[in-house]
Amino acid sequence: MIPTEDASARKRDIEEKLRQEQETLSFIKESLEKSDQLTKNMVSILSSFESRLMQLENSIIPVHKQTENLQRLQDNVDKTLACLDHVISYYHVAKDTEKIIKEGPAGRLEEYLNCMAKIQKAVEYFQDNNPDSPELNRVKFLFEKGKESLESEFRNLLTRNSKPVPPVVILDLITGDDDIETTDEVPLEHLPENILHDLIRISVWLVDYGRNLDFMNVYYQIRSNQLDRSIKGLKEHFRKNSSSSGILYSPAMQNKRKDTPSKKAIKRPVYIPGTIRKAQNLLKQYSQHGLDGKKGVSNLNPIEGHDHELRVKHLSDQLNEKHGLSMGKEDLTDSEIDSYIHSISAFVKMAQSEYQLLMEIIPEHHQKRTFDSLIQEALDSLMVEGENIVSTARRAIMRHDYSAVLTIFPILKHLKLMKQEFDQVLQGTAASTKNKLPVLITSMETTGAKALEEFADSIKNDPDKEYNMPKDGTVHELTSNAILFLQQLLDFQETASAMLASQVLGDTYHIPLDPREIGTSSSSFNSEFNRRLLSNYICKILGNLQLNLHSKAKVYEDTALGAVFLLNNFNYILKSLEKSELIQLVAVSQKHPDKAYKSHIEEQLQTYQRSWLKVTTSLTEGNLPAFQPGTKLKDKERQAIKDRFKAFNDGLEELCKIQKSWAIPDKEQRDKIRRAQKENVTVAYRVFWQRYSNVPFTKNVEKYIKYRVEQVEEMIEKLFDTSA
């Protein structure tokens, strides 16, 4: 059982907790009642606020709508006033701009263009809003008037400021000095900067607003005329100022070289002016004077003279004289050839410069067409001149003047060098424009190929005329002309090869074709094949020449003179080949050509030496008298010795008299022949003389023993010497 005290204590605790819980419950009830009361008060306040807001909204919204309408009305009024002002301004445009339009744009282009912009807007307004208004006609008239004035101003500015480029400036463009350091090339300034700016502004306006492209025709006509006049001025400069050497004087070029160079060095024209006529005079001199200044003997010594400049440009004027022809008025002068070559270079540079200028003024999609029209006059003039050159060469070839092809070589070489630049300049032009240069090149190549082929045939078929043969057996003019002609090919190997290439497909030169050497056309051979092609042509010329010389040698009644003639010609050919690069070209197709010619020379030397057999045979043939010293000779034996001495004396005197007038210009060959004859003749004579000079075969010793051995040597030493 629980003790009574503990139960009482426990009861008290429980009662205390119960009391506390009741107090807490009462507090909560009071709090809930207060909260309910507050909620009711808040709801009442919110309901009152909502009611007041609704009343306020109902009062403000009508006021707001009324204010918004008033603002819209105000904006409409402002816009209407602005539109009225704008419209009214269009009615004043004609009056405000009429004076400026009538006076024109000269000196105030920007102000004029601003007026034109106002007029254009007025035109557009009246067309859209009041097409029947008289004001439309008025502003239209002003607009057309202004457009015409702008076109006129464009023409006037371009005409007044487009001047031909001075020849010395053009020469500076197309020539350069490889020995000086150069910077980037400075372009030509065709127009002043302010004028160029005005032209660009007018061009843009006419395209964008004027809807007129006629000014482009004006542009190309004026600039085309300027380009043509510039090139013609260069030609006139050549005509007036070309010196005897053909080198033009350019003050501008000289001054620039003395100061600081400002231009990029470019390719010089390939033609060395003035040298063709020098070569002609040289050939005439060779034909009229001999080795020692004596008429009838060739002075063409390949070892002496023939400097590179003259060698490159020799012109075979002898071919004309041989056929009774001479250079006529139809033949080109050095100045004309040089002028044409420089004109081609000038056209390329000037056209490049013109295109740069055109790109600034003419709209992009019209540039190529305008440029095509611009260059036509100058380009056609050059092409016609080139065709005239070809025609002149053709007429010369018809006269059998094959040297005329040499005038084509430098021109054709230069055209080919310039073709890449030509093609770049003419990009985008019409096909007919692009094809003009290739057509001219083909025409020149065809004409050149015909001349080269006919020249080879003329060497083979040159007639054997007795009056045309050198009396002294020296170098024939056909030989000298052929060698001089071939030497021209050295500096024009690629050009000549291209001419000859057109003959390859016809198998003219019987050259086996390798697929690696030829492309789709006869002009696509590689350099090695071209070299073989030219080598075969040169070998053909030399072969024809050799055959013709053998035929000509038969004209001489004296076989020995024919041998001297062939010896001189073969020796001249060999020395000419060795002196120049021709020997390397010949060696491409023919191994050891020098040995072949040396063999021919030795063969003719042997033939010549046989002419002395009638002299030496009388001394060496058998049946000579045999005798013992002190033994008296029989009459028959004495007569035999007399006959031998007489035959020797007569033969020696006859040959020395005849052969003294013959010529062997080459000292080495001359000395070689003399030594050989001394050795052959004097050895035999010395033996015979020693054997019989002391034999009493005659009382008149001086009649038969006329010459000592030393005297015979002296007589042989004077062979081929007309002064002896």
Solvent accessible surface area in square Angstrom, and as a share of the most:
residue,aa,sasa,rsa
1,M,237,1.06
2,I,126,0.64
3,P,78,0.49
4,T,112,0.65
5,E,143,0.64
6,D,80,0.41
7,A,48,0.37
8,S,45,0.29
9,A,39,0.30
10,R,166,0.61
11,K,126,0.53
12,R,148,0.54
13,D,84,0.44
14,I,99,0.50
15,E,90,0.40
16,E,72,0.32
17,K,134,0.57
18,L,101,0.50
19,R,111,0.40
20,Q,92,0.41
21,E,117,0.52
22,Q,100,0.45
23,E,96,0.43
24,T,70,0.40
25,L,95,0.47
26,S,59,0.38
27,F,140,0.58
28,I,83,0.42
29,K,115,0.49
30,E,99,0.45
31,S,46,0.30
32,L,107,0.53
33,E,119,0.53
34,K,142,0.60
35,S,56,0.36
36,D,82,0.43
37,Q,101,0.45
38,L,123,0.61
39,T,76,0.44
40,K,134,0.57
41,N,69,0.35
42,M,104,0.47
43,V,86,0.49
44,S,71,0.46
45,I,106,0.54
46,L,104,0.52
47,S,61,0.39
48,S,51,0.33
49,F,117,0.49
50,E,103,0.46
51,S,52,0.34
52,R,166,0.61
53,L,86,0.43
54,M,111,0.50
55,Q,118,0.52
56,L,97,0.48
57,E,96,0.43
58,N,106,0.54
59,S,70,0.45
60,I,93,0.47
61,I,76,0.38
62,P,77,0.49
63,V,91,0.52
64,H,114,0.51
65,K,120,0.51
66,Q,118,0.52
67,T,78,0.46
68,E,84,0.38
69,N,74,0.38
70,L,107,0.53
71,Q,106,0.47
72,R,124,0.45
73,L,107,0.53
74,Q,96,0.43
75,D,59,0.31
76,N,74,0.38
77,V,79,0.45
78,D,72,0.37
79,K,136,0.58
80,T,74,0.43
81,L,99,0.49
82,A,59,0.45
83,C,79,0.47
84,L,91,0.45
85,D,94,0.49
86,H,98,0.44
87,V,40,0.23
88,I,88,0.45
89,S,50,0.32
90,Y,21,0.08
91,Y,87,0.33
92,H,91,0.41
93,V,14,0.08
94,A,0,0.00
95,K,148,0.63
96,D,97,0.50
97,T,3,0.02
98,E,48,0.21
99,K,143,0.61
100,I,29,0.15
101,I,0,0.00
102,K,124,0.52
103,E,96,0.43
104,G,11,0.11
105,P,7,0.04
106,A,69,0.53
107,G,90,0.87
108,R,71,0.26
109,L,16,0.08
110,E,83,0.37
111,E,77,0.35
112,Y,0,0.00
113,L,8,0.04
114,N,91,0.47
115,C,10,0.06
116,M,0,0.00
117,A,42,0.32
118,K,112,0.47
119,I,0,0.00
120,Q,30,0.13
121,K,120,0.51
122,A,0,0.00
123,V,17,0.09
124,E,86,0.39
125,Y,43,0.16
126,F,0,0.00
127,Q,82,0.37
128,D,116,0.60
129,N,93,0.47
130,N,56,0.28
131,P,83,0.52
132,D,134,0.69
133,S,6,0.04
134,P,108,0.68
135,E,34,0.15
136,L,10,0.05
137,N,105,0.54
138,R,99,0.36
139,V,0,0.00
140,K,82,0.35
141,F,131,0.55
142,L,3,0.01
143,F,26,0.11
144,E,81,0.36
145,K,79,0.34
146,G,0,0.00
147,K,29,0.12
148,E,103,0.46
149,S,23,0.15
150,L,0,0.00
151,E,43,0.19
152,S,51,0.33
153,E,17,0.08
154,F,1,0.00
155,R,109,0.40
156,N,58,0.30
157,L,9,0.05
158,L,0,0.00
159,T,77,0.45
160,R,139,0.51
161,N,32,0.16
162,S,9,0.06
163,K,144,0.61
164,P,45,0.28
165,V,14,0.08
166,P,70,0.44
167,P,34,0.21
168,V,34,0.20
169,V,45,0.26
170,I,0,0.00
171,L,5,0.03
172,D,6,0.03
173,L,9,0.04
174,I,1,0.00
175,T,15,0.09
176,G,9,0.09
177,D,28,0.14
178,D,107,0.56
179,D,133,0.69
180,I,54,0.27
181,E,157,0.70
182,T,47,0.28
183,T,89,0.52
184,D,122,0.63
185,E,60,0.27
186,V,81,0.46
187,P,105,0.66
188,L,36,0.18
189,E,142,0.64
190,H,27,0.12
191,L,7,0.03
192,P,54,0.34
193,E,133,0.60
194,N,99,0.51
195,I,22,0.11
196,L,18,0.09
197,H,97,0.43
198,D,38,0.20
199,L,0,0.00
200,I,50,0.25
201,R,75,0.27
202,I,0,0.00
203,S,1,0.01
204,V,71,0.41
205,W,13,0.04
206,L,0,0.00
207,V,34,0.20
208,D,68,0.35
209,Y,104,0.40
210,G,3,0.03
211,R,179,0.65
212,N,24,0.12
213,L,74,0.37
214,D,86,0.45
215,F,3,0.01
216,M,1,0.00
217,N,61,0.31
218,V,19,0.11
219,Y,0,0.00
220,Y,55,0.21
221,Q,96,0.43
222,I,27,0.14
223,R,1,0.00
224,S,6,0.04
225,N,67,0.34
226,Q,3,0.01
227,L,0,0.00
228,D,7,0.04
229,R,114,0.42
230,S,1,0.00
231,I,6,0.03
232,K,108,0.46
233,G,27,0.26
234,L,0,0.00
235,K,43,0.18
236,E,64,0.29
237,H,27,0.12
238,F,1,0.00
239,R,159,0.58
240,K,135,0.57
241,N,72,0.37
242,S,34,0.22
243,S,61,0.39
244,S,114,0.73
245,S,44,0.28
246,G,8,0.08
247,I,109,0.55
248,L,29,0.14
249,Y,129,0.49
250,S,7,0.05
251,P,54,0.34
252,A,25,0.19
253,M,33,0.15
254,Q,77,0.34
255,N,85,0.43
256,K,70,0.30
257,R,84,0.31
258,K,150,0.63
259,D,104,0.54
260,T,112,0.65
261,P,42,0.27
262,S,36,0.23
263,K,37,0.16
264,K,116,0.49
265,A,34,0.26
266,I,40,0.20
267,K,99,0.42
268,R,113,0.41
269,P,19,0.12
270,V,31,0.18
271,Y,6,0.02
272,I,62,0.31
273,P,14,0.09
274,G,4,0.04
275,T,0,0.00
276,I,4,0.02
277,R,68,0.25
278,K,83,0.35
279,A,0,0.00
280,Q,8,0.04
281,N,96,0.49
282,L,33,0.16
283,L,2,0.01
284,K,75,0.32
285,Q,90,0.40
286,Y,24,0.09
287,S,50,0.32
288,Q,98,0.44
289,H,86,0.38
290,G,1,0.01
291,L,41,0.20
292,D,104,0.54
293,G,53,0.50
294,K,85,0.36
295,K,174,0.74
296,G,47,0.45
297,V,24,0.14
298,S,13,0.08
299,N,42,0.22
300,L,11,0.05
301,N,15,0.08
302,P,10,0.07
303,I,87,0.44
304,E,114,0.51
305,G,56,0.54
306,H,21,0.09
307,D,77,0.40
308,H,104,0.46
309,E,72,0.32
310,L,38,0.19
311,R,21,0.08
312,V,1,0.01
313,K,10,0.04
314,H,1,0.00
315,L,1,0.01
316,S,0,0.00
317,D,3,0.01
318,Q,5,0.02
319,L,1,0.01
320,N,2,0.01
321,E,78,0.35
322,K,41,0.17
323,H,77,0.35
324,G,68,0.66
325,L,62,0.31
326,S,82,0.53
327,M,56,0.25
328,G,44,0.42
329,K,209,0.89
330,E,85,0.38
331,D,16,0.08
332,L,28,0.14
333,T,64,0.37
334,D,15,0.08
335,S,33,0.21
336,E,84,0.38
337,I,1,0.01
338,D,3,0.02
339,S,9,0.06
340,Y,0,0.00
341,I,1,0.00
342,H,19,0.09
343,S,0,0.00
344,I,1,0.00
345,S,7,0.04
346,A,0,0.00
347,F,0,0.00
348,V,1,0.00
349,K,27,0.11
350,M,0,0.00
351,A,0,0.00
352,Q,58,0.26
353,S,17,0.11
354,E,0,0.00
355,Y,39,0.15
356,Q,103,0.46
357,L,12,0.06
358,L,0,0.00
359,M,80,0.36
360,E,91,0.41
361,I,6,0.03
362,I,4,0.02
363,P,25,0.16
364,E,140,0.63
365,H,146,0.65
366,H,28,0.12
367,Q,17,0.07
368,K,79,0.34
369,R,125,0.46
370,T,1,0.01
371,F,1,0.01
372,D,18,0.10
373,S,34,0.22
374,L,0,0.00
375,I,0,0.00
376,Q,46,0.21
377,E,83,0.37
378,A,2,0.01
379,L,0,0.00
380,D,55,0.29
381,S,39,0.25
382,L,1,0.00
383,M,17,0.07
384,V,89,0.51
385,E,47,0.21
386,G,0,0.00
387,E,59,0.27
388,N,85,0.44
389,I,6,0.03
390,V,0,0.00
391,S,37,0.24
392,T,16,0.09
393,A,2,0.01
394,R,100,0.37
395,R,95,0.35
396,A,0,0.00
397,I,2,0.01
398,M,150,0.67
399,R,63,0.23
400,H,89,0.40
401,D,0,0.00
402,Y,10,0.04
403,S,0,0.00
404,A,10,0.08
405,V,0,0.00
406,L,10,0.05
407,T,13,0.07
408,I,0,0.00
409,F,1,0.00
410,P,2,0.01
411,I,1,0.01
412,L,0,0.00
413,K,61,0.26
414,H,5,0.02
415,L,1,0.00
416,K,69,0.29
417,L,75,0.38
418,M,9,0.04
419,K,65,0.28
420,Q,127,0.57
421,E,36,0.16
422,F,2,0.01
423,D,59,0.30
424,Q,98,0.43
425,V,16,0.09
426,L,3,0.02
427,Q,109,0.48
428,G,45,0.44
429,T,10,0.06
430,A,49,0.38
431,A,71,0.55
432,S,76,0.49
433,T,2,0.01
434,K,82,0.35
435,N,78,0.40
436,K,49,0.21
437,L,2,0.01
438,P,42,0.26
439,V,90,0.52
440,L,2,0.01
441,I,13,0.07
442,T,82,0.48
443,S,15,0.10
444,M,0,0.00
445,E,27,0.12
446,T,78,0.45
447,T,3,0.02
448,G,0,0.00
449,A,1,0.01
450,K,105,0.44
451,A,0,0.00
452,L,0,0.00
453,E,35,0.16
454,E,48,0.21
455,F,0,0.00
456,A,0,0.00
457,D,59,0.31
458,S,20,0.13
459,I,0,0.00
460,K,109,0.46
461,N,104,0.53
462,D,8,0.04
463,P,66,0.42
464,D,59,0.30
465,K,78,0.33
466,E,118,0.53
467,Y,165,0.63
468,N,38,0.20
469,M,8,0.04
470,P,18,0.11
471,K,148,0.63
472,D,9,0.05
473,G,0,0.00
474,T,1,0.01
475,V,11,0.06
476,H,2,0.01
477,E,43,0.19
478,L,1,0.00
479,T,0,0.00
480,S,3,0.02
481,N,0,0.00
482,A,0,0.00
483,I,1,0.00
484,L,1,0.00
485,F,0,0.00
486,L,0,0.00
487,Q,8,0.03
488,Q,3,0.01
489,L,0,0.00
490,L,10,0.05
491,D,48,0.25
492,F,7,0.03
493,Q,45,0.20
494,E,143,0.64
495,T,4,0.02
496,A,0,0.00
497,S,2,0.01
498,A,20,0.15
499,M,0,0.00
500,L,1,0.00
501,A,3,0.02
502,S,55,0.35
503,Q,47,0.21
504,V,9,0.05
505,L,118,0.59
506,G,62,0.60
507,D,70,0.37
508,T,40,0.23
509,Y,18,0.07
510,H,142,0.64
511,I,13,0.06
512,P,106,0.67
513,L,78,0.39
514,D,39,0.20
515,P,118,0.74
516,R,205,0.75
517,E,25,0.11
518,I,38,0.19
519,G,43,0.42
520,T,148,0.86
521,S,53,0.34
522,S,25,0.16
523,S,87,0.56
524,S,51,0.33
525,F,17,0.07
526,N,61,0.31
527,S,93,0.60
528,E,95,0.43
529,F,0,0.00
530,N,34,0.17
531,R,85,0.31
532,R,58,0.21
533,L,0,0.00
534,L,1,0.00
535,S,0,0.00
536,N,39,0.20
537,Y,0,0.00
538,I,0,0.00
539,C,28,0.17
540,K,60,0.25
541,I,0,0.00
542,L,9,0.04
543,G,31,0.30
544,N,14,0.07
545,L,0,0.00
546,Q,41,0.18
547,L,114,0.57
548,N,6,0.03
549,L,0,0.00
550,H,61,0.27
551,S,45,0.29
552,K,1,0.00
553,A,11,0.09
554,K,169,0.72
555,V,40,0.23
556,Y,28,0.11
557,E,176,0.79
558,D,56,0.29
559,T,98,0.57
560,A,3,0.02
561,L,19,0.10
562,G,5,0.05
563,A,2,0.01
564,V,1,0.00
565,F,0,0.00
566,L,11,0.05
567,L,1,0.00
568,N,5,0.03
569,N,0,0.00
570,F,0,0.00
571,N,8,0.04
572,Y,7,0.03
573,I,0,0.00
574,L,5,0.02
575,K,32,0.13
576,S,1,0.00
577,L,0,0.00
578,E,77,0.34
579,K,113,0.48
580,S,11,0.07
581,E,97,0.44
582,L,0,0.00
583,I,29,0.15
584,Q,96,0.43
585,L,1,0.01
586,V,1,0.00
587,A,45,0.35
588,V,50,0.29
589,S,52,0.34
590,Q,67,0.30
591,K,176,0.75
592,H,111,0.49
593,P,4,0.02
594,D,41,0.21
595,K,125,0.53
596,A,34,0.26
597,Y,10,0.04
598,K,108,0.46
599,S,66,0.42
600,H,45,0.20
601,I,6,0.03
602,E,68,0.31
603,E,98,0.44
604,Q,12,0.05
605,L,6,0.03
606,Q,80,0.36
607,T,26,0.15
608,Y,0,0.00
609,Q,28,0.13
610,R,138,0.50
611,S,25,0.16
612,W,4,0.02
613,L,96,0.48
614,K,111,0.47
615,V,0,0.00
616,T,17,0.10
617,T,57,0.33
618,S,12,0.07
619,L,8,0.04
620,T,89,0.52
621,E,78,0.35
622,G,52,0.50
623,N,151,0.78
624,L,38,0.19
625,P,11,0.07
626,A,81,0.63
627,F,56,0.23
628,Q,128,0.57
629,P,120,0.75
630,G,93,0.89
631,T,73,0.42
632,K,176,0.75
633,L,10,0.05
634,K,143,0.61
635,D,101,0.53
636,K,171,0.72
637,E,42,0.19
638,R,59,0.22
639,Q,92,0.41
640,A,29,0.23
641,I,0,0.00
642,K,44,0.19
643,D,70,0.36
644,R,28,0.10
645,F,0,0.00
646,K,107,0.45
647,A,44,0.34
648,F,0,0.00
649,N,3,0.01
650,D,67,0.34
651,G,7,0.07
652,L,0,0.00
653,E,56,0.25
654,E,81,0.36
655,L,10,0.05
656,C,14,0.08
657,K,159,0.68
658,I,69,0.35
659,Q,1,0.00
660,K,68,0.29
661,S,61,0.39
662,W,12,0.04
663,A,11,0.09
664,I,2,0.01
665,P,19,0.12
666,D,12,0.06
667,K,132,0.56
668,E,110,0.49
669,Q,16,0.07
670,R,44,0.16
671,D,36,0.19
672,K,70,0.30
673,I,0,0.00
674,R,25,0.09
675,R,143,0.52
676,A,22,0.17
677,Q,0,0.00
678,K,52,0.22
679,E,118,0.53
680,N,72,0.37
681,V,0,0.00
682,T,5,0.03
683,V,79,0.46
684,A,15,0.12
685,Y,0,0.00
686,R,88,0.32
687,V,95,0.55
688,F,5,0.02
689,W,76,0.27
690,Q,112,0.50
691,R,114,0.42
692,Y,0,0.00
693,S,21,0.14
694,N,138,0.71
695,V,16,0.09
696,P,109,0.68
697,F,2,0.01
698,T,23,0.14
699,K,208,0.88
700,N,73,0.38
701,V,66,0.38
702,E,131,0.59
703,K,111,0.47
704,Y,26,0.10
705,I,27,0.14
706,K,91,0.38
707,Y,36,0.14
708,R,133,0.49
709,V,9,0.05
710,E,96,0.43
711,Q,56,0.25
712,V,0,0.00
713,E,54,0.24
714,E,103,0.46
715,M,43,0.19
716,I,0,0.00
717,E,72,0.32
718,K,107,0.45
719,L,1,0.00
720,F,15,0.06
721,D,52,0.27
722,T,73,0.42
723,S,93,0.60
724,A,54,0.42
